[in-house]
Amino acid sequence: MEKAFKRGDIYYADLGPVIGSEQGGKRPVLIISNDIGNKHRPTVIVASITSRVRSKAKLPTHIVISDFKGLEKNSIILLEQIRTLDKQRLQEYLGTFDRRYMLSVDKALAISIGISKKD
């Protein structure tokens, strides 16, 4: 039976090989694709997560994570670093974000892909 990947789930994923400024290596990722697609496709859409909080400029596409038990360090979801992955790249399950986090993710994702209103 295949694992049910859900929007809001966090997994470690192998993102190599990469080119240029793409996020790479084994790192946490957040599944941002919808659950219907996640059920029927061999791929998921994810956003990279980094623990390099100090070296990252604060952008409107960044969500700071400071109280999530599945991650060892304070981290940032990089909604400007989204990509499609084959499910085979997903490794260890780390947990699922609650609705509060996902509302923030939705806002940052809208900014990243240009579908938000400018205030």
C-alpha positions as CSV (number, residue, x, y, z in Angstrom):
1,M,0.0,0.0,0.0
2,E,1.4,3.4,-1.0
3,K,1.9,6.1,1.6
4,A,-0.7,8.9,1.6
5,F,1.3,12.1,1.1
6,K,-0.7,15.1,2.3
7,R,-0.5,18.9,1.9
8,G,1.3,20.2,4.9
9,D,3.4,17.1,5.5
10,I,7.1,17.6,6.1
11,Y,9.7,15.0,4.9
12,Y,13.4,14.7,4.5
13,A,14.1,14.6,0.7
14,D,17.2,14.1,-1.4
15,L,17.3,17.2,-3.6
16,G,20.5,16.4,-5.5
17,P,21.8,17.0,-8.1
18,V,21.2,20.8,-8.3
19,I,22.4,23.6,-10.5
20,G,23.4,27.1,-9.3
21,S,21.4,28.5,-6.4
22,E,18.9,25.7,-6.1
23,Q,18.5,24.1,-2.6
24,G,20.2,20.7,-2.5
25,G,21.3,17.8,-0.4
26,K,19.2,16.0,2.1
27,R,16.9,18.5,3.7
28,P,13.4,18.9,5.0
29,V,10.7,19.9,2.5
30,L,7.1,20.9,2.9
31,I,4.5,19.4,0.6
32,I,2.4,22.2,-0.9
33,S,0.6,20.4,-3.7
34,N,-3.1,19.5,-3.2
35,D,-4.2,16.2,-1.8
36,I,-6.1,15.0,-4.9
37,G,-3.0,15.5,-7.0
38,N,-0.8,13.9,-4.2
39,K,-3.0,10.8,-4.3
40,H,-3.0,10.3,-8.1
41,R,0.3,11.6,-9.3
42,P,3.8,10.0,-8.9
43,T,5.0,13.5,-7.9
44,V,4.5,16.2,-5.3
45,I,5.2,19.9,-5.3
46,V,7.4,20.9,-2.3
47,A,9.0,24.0,-0.8
48,S,12.5,23.7,0.6
49,I,13.2,24.3,4.3
50,T,16.6,25.6,5.6
51,S,18.0,25.9,9.1
52,R,20.4,28.7,8.0
53,V,18.2,31.3,9.6
54,R,20.9,33.9,10.1
55,S,22.3,33.8,6.6
56,K,18.9,34.3,4.8
57,A,17.5,37.7,4.1
58,K,13.9,38.1,5.5
59,L,11.7,38.0,2.4
60,P,7.9,37.9,2.1
61,T,8.3,34.4,0.7
62,H,9.9,33.2,3.9
63,I,8.1,31.6,6.8
64,V,10.0,31.3,10.0
65,I,9.5,28.0,12.0
66,S,10.5,28.2,15.6
67,D,8.3,25.8,17.5
68,F,7.8,22.7,15.3
69,K,8.8,19.5,17.1
70,G,9.7,17.6,13.9
71,L,12.6,19.9,13.2
72,E,15.7,20.1,15.4
73,K,16.5,23.7,14.7
74,N,14.7,27.0,14.0
75,S,14.2,27.0,10.2
76,I,12.7,28.9,7.3
77,I,10.4,27.6,4.6
78,L,11.6,29.1,1.3
79,L,8.5,29.6,-0.8
80,E,10.7,31.0,-3.6
81,Q,12.4,27.5,-3.7
82,I,9.5,25.3,-4.9
83,R,9.9,22.3,-7.2
84,T,8.3,19.1,-8.3
85,L,9.7,15.9,-6.9
86,D,9.1,12.2,-7.6
87,K,7.7,10.7,-4.4
88,Q,10.7,8.3,-4.4
89,R,12.8,11.2,-3.2
90,L,10.8,11.6,0.0
91,Q,12.4,9.8,2.9
92,E,11.7,10.2,6.7
93,Y,8.4,11.8,7.7
94,L,8.9,14.6,10.2
95,G,5.3,15.8,10.9
96,T,2.5,17.9,9.5
97,F,2.0,21.6,9.9
98,D,-1.2,22.9,11.4
99,R,-3.7,25.2,9.8
100,R,-2.1,28.3,11.3
101,Y,1.2,27.6,9.5
102,M,-0.5,26.6,6.3
103,L,-2.4,29.9,6.1
104,S,1.0,31.7,6.3
105,V,2.4,29.3,3.7
106,D,-0.5,30.1,1.4
107,K,0.1,33.9,1.7
108,A,3.9,33.5,1.0
109,L,3.3,31.1,-1.9
110,A,0.8,33.6,-3.5
111,I,3.5,36.3,-3.3
112,S,6.1,33.9,-4.8
113,I,4.1,32.9,-7.8
114,G,2.6,36.4,-8.4
115,I,-1.1,35.8,-7.6
116,S,-1.4,38.1,-4.5
117,K,-2.7,41.6,-4.4
118,K,-0.2,44.3,-3.6
119,D,-1.2,46.3,-0.5
